Amino acid sequence: MYRTTILSPVGPLLLASDGTAITGLWLEGQKYFAAGLDTDAEENPALPVFQKASLWLDAYFAQRDLPPLPPLAPAGSPFRLSVWERLQAIPYGQTRTYGELSAELCSSPRAVGGAAGHNPISILIPCHRVLGTGGSLTGYAGGLNKKKLLLKLEGVL
């Protein structure tokens, strides 16, 4: 396991990798911060997958055309993986509600919210694009102020 920290407009971001894919991206102070990250993870900012993630994040925050995502390998239950896959299908600048996602997955909004809240790869797997009933801002492990910033950046708010 490898890790690095990069700076961003939403504060420091901790990234984790297995050497080939991103396995974690957490905002400082996020609920479940660094969950699943091996305490012996080696600091390696030069890892190619970290370089790809950094280029993607730089383009995202600068509102430039986005390059392809780096490989992602979140660890979770089959249900959580299905939720995170649905999150990745929400286009930039668009949102879905927990209710819409739960209907697509034949599950409850609470279960979808729980899976989104445990998303180990914030921003790259865009759980910030999920809203509550009627478009209310709710439920972001990184904090509602950071969710607002990300949605404003994407032109949603």
N, C-alpha and C positions, 0 to 999 in steps of 0.2 A: 504494500500500500504506500501511496505517495500523497503528499499534500503541498499546498502553497496558498499564499494569501495575496489577493490583488485588491487594489483600491478602486472604488467606484463611487458614483454620485449618491448611492444609498449606503455608503460606508464600506468598510473592509468586507471582502467576500472570501470565505475559506473554501477552497476546492480540494476534492479528494479524487484519487484515481487508482485503478488497479494496474496501471502502466499502459493500457491501451484505450480505456474509456473513462469518462467522468462518472464517478460513483456517488459524488456528493458536491453540493454547492449550497453553503449556508450564509445567511446574512448575520452579521454580528448581533448578538442578543436574541436571535431567533429561538422560538420554542423548539425543542428537540435539536438544539445546536450540536453539530458534529455527531449526531446519533449514528452509531455503527462505524465510526472512524476509529481505526486501530490507534491506540495511544503511542505506538512505536512507528507510526507512519513517517516515512522519510521526507524531509523537505527537499523538493526538487522542482524549482520554478522553470527549469529548462526542458522539462518533459514535453515532448511534442503535443500531446493531447491538451496540456495546460496552455501551450502557446495558441492552439486552435481555439480553445475556449476564451482566452483573453482577447483574441482578434474578434471573435463573435461578440463578446460583451462590449468591447470598444465601439464596434459599429452600432450595436443596439443603443448604447447610451448617447452616441453622437447622432443618432437618427439617420444613419447611412444605410444603404442596401446591405442586407444581412448575408454573410457568407453561409455556406452549409454549416449546420450544427456539428460540433465534434461528436464522436460516438458517445452514447449514453448507456449506462448499465446500472439503473437503480435496482436495489434489492428490496423485495417485498413479497407479500402474498399474491396469489393470482388475482384476487379482487383489486388490491391496491395497484398492481401493474396495469390492470384494465382501466382503472380510473386515470392513472398517469398517462396512459396511451391516449385516452380521450382528451386530456388536457393539452397534449401536444398537437391535437387536431384543431384547436381553437386558433384561428388566424390572428396575426398581429393586428392590433387595433379593434378587435372584436371581443365580446364577452359572452358568457353563458351563465345561466343560473344553476345553483345546486339542484333545483327541481328539474330543470331540463336534462342535466346530466344523469340524474337518478332515473328519470323516465327512460333514457337511452340504455341505461345499464340494468333496468328492472331491479332497482334497489331503492333504499330510502335516502332522502337528502342528507340525513345525519351520517349515514355510512359513507356517502360520497365526501361529505365534509371532513370526516375523520381521515379518510385516505388522502385527501388534498392537504390536510394539515400535517400529515407525516411525509409529504413529498420531500425526498432527500436531495433533490436537484432543483432548487429554487431558480426562478427566472428562465432557465433553459427549458424546464418543464413548467409552463406558465400558469401555475395555480393562482396567480394574482388576477387572472382574467375571469375568475369565477365570482359571481355576485349572489347576494341573497335575493329573496323574494322582492319583486318590484325594482330590481336594480340596486338594492341597498348594499353599501360597503360593509361587509362583515367577514369574519373568519380568515385572517391571514397570519400565519405563524411568524412572519417577519415584522408584523406590526402594521396597523391600518395606515399610519403616516407613510410608510414605505410603499404600501399597496397603492395609495393615492398617487404618489410620485410616479410609480411605474405606469399606472393607467393614464396619467396626464401626459407622460412621455409618449405613449402610444396614441394620444389624441382621443381617448375614450371619455375623459372628464373635461 
